[in-house]
Amino acid sequence: MKCTKEQFWFGMFQLGLSQTQLSKMNRILEPLEDPFSLGSVWKNIEPLAKKKDRAITLYDLEFAMDEYNDLKARSIEMFYPQHPAYPEILKKRFALPIPLFFQAKGATSLFRQNGVGMVGTRSPSDKGREVILQIAEILVNHGYTIVSGYAAGTDTYSHLASLEKGGSTIAALPCGLREFKKKLELSNYLNKDNFLVLSQFPYTEPWSGVNAMARNSMVIGLSQAVIVIESGAEYTYDHKKSKNRMSGTFVCGKTALNLGVPLLVASPDLVSKDAVGNAKLIQLGGIETDPQDLLIQLEKIGGILYQKPTENQNQDIKVVSTEQLSLDLSDENLVQKTKPKPGKAVKRRRASN
């Protein structure tokens, strides 16, 4: 059976294999001509095509590939390292633990623009919203595309602020693209040239708190720098549930530092006093910023895509395993069942998706 690389990656992606598995398969497919004979390489692919509960068969892949035409008709693009429009910034970050395979819909031309990530709480303060507006206007006026999640609060305000000023945005989902719905507050501004939505998860994957945390790596990967607007403490204790809550924004900031992606943090003087995570992230190595200094700082960052973290930045920043977590549906935070010892970070492993 002859198939294109795009068809192959559509199928494998739909089967829910991990980014690590897909990367190993890519080493086999990369030197092949396109299209290629699937049967002739399956013996090399098959040992890598395994899920926790079972092995993936050639029939499974062919069945998954049958969705290819349907998804293409919905204008869904499958991005893999040999895709002609693959983001250059991701090509230069292959060494980092960030998603390299994903689906996207919308203005893929935005991959050619410099992206800046904007992250923060789902409940930004009035001061925080003002900082979002000021930063977004500066970024738009100087040709940057804003990259963020698609949650309520800071994510949505960031997209809206950019679109209102005539800019463009990229939204990374914590679910598959089938779950995507246009937000009412954004819909009047969206057009085919200013908005791109993407997902590192299979098309039908539902939302989950674990995915919401993993999605941050996509925001980081596509951003020349990441800006934290307001972050709570790394951990807050929920007395009603007797559990520790881990701040997704704080973890995103620490992950950017750990990966060596430049992190800018809104000055604590400019935002709510409740944003206690801002000062801590600056202490860990984030660059304190305000709208007046932003452009100068971005110019200094310049072409830096990632740099080796300092010893101070590289202290126990790990990913929490799925088994250690339970989900608090009231927020895009993850809840840890046991309170960590003071000074110890929650152990985390790299998310497979």
C-alpha positions, 0 to 999 in steps of 0.5 A, a space after each residue: 500500500 502506497 501512502 503519503 507521509 501526511 496520511 501516515 502521520 494523520 493515522 498515527 496521530 489519531 491512534 494516540 501514540 506519544 510524541 516520543 514514539 512518533 519522534 522515533 518513527 520519524 527517524 525511519 520515515 525521514 529519508 523515504 521518498 513521498 509517497 512510500 510503500 507502507 508495507 515495506 517499512 511496517 516491520 521497522 515501525 511495528 515495534 514502536 507502535 504500541 500502547 499501554 494495553 495493546 500493540 497497534 496493527 497495520 489494520 489499525 493504522 489503515 483504519 485510522 488513515 481512512 479519516 484523512 480525507 474527512 479531516 482534510 475536508 474540514 481544513 485540518 492540517 497535520 504538522 510533522 517535521 517534514 511538512 513544508 510549512 513546519 514552524 522554523 522555531 520548532 525545527 530549532 528546538 528539536 532537542 527540547 521536550 516539546 510537541 513536534 507533531 500536532 494538528 492545526 486549523 486556520 492561518 498557518 502563515 502565522 508560523 512565519 511570524 515571531 510569536 510571544 507567549 502570554 500566560 496567567 490566571 483564569 481570574 486576572 485582576 483589573 490591574 492584570 487586564 490593564 497590563 494585558 492590554 498594554 503589552 498586547 498593543 505593543 506586541 501587535 504594533 511591532 509585528 508579534 503574534 500572541 501565543 496562548 492557551 484557550 482558557 478563560 481569563 488571561 488566555 482569552 483576554 490576550 487573544 481579544 486584546 491582540 485581535 482588537 488592535 488588528 493583530 493575530 493570535 495562535 491558540 493551543 488547545 488542551 483537547 482535540 480540534 473537534 472540541 474547539 468552539 469559537 468564543 463569542 467575545 472573539 468571533 467578531 474579530 476572527 478571519 482567515 488571516 489572523 487566527 490559528 488554533 492547534 492541538 497536540 492531541 488526537 482530533 477527538 481527545 476530550 479536555 482534561 486537566 492533565 492535557 491543560 498542563 501538557 498544553 503549556 509546552 506547546 505555547 512555550 515551544 512556539 514562543 520566542 519568549 513567554 510573558 507571565 502576567 499574573 501567577 499565584 503561588 506554586 502551591 495553595 492548600 485547599 482546606 475543603 478538599 485537604 489537597 494542594 493545588 498546583 498553579 498551572 501558570 507557575 508551572 508554565 513559567 518554571 518549565 520555560 526557565 527549565 527549557 531555557 526559553 526566555 521568561 518575562 514576568 510582569 513586575 509585581 508592582 503592576 499587578 495584583 498583590 495576590 500574584 505572589 508567584 510573579 516575585 518567585 519566578 523573577 527570583 528563579 531567573 525570570 526577567 522582570 518586565 513592564 510595558 515600557 521595558 518590553 521592547 528593549 528586552 525582546 530586542 536583547 533576546 533577539 534571535 535567542 530560541 533557547 539557552 542553557 538554563 543556569 544552575 539556579 533555574 534548573 532546580 527540580 522542575 519536574 512533571 507530575 505523573 497522571 497517576 499522582 493527580 486528581 482533577 479540580 473541575 473549577 479551575 485549570 489547575 491540577 490537584 495533588 493528593 498529598 501536601 509536599 514537604 516544604 521546599 520540595 517540588 512535585 515530581 513530574 515526568 514529561 507528558 507523553 502527549 
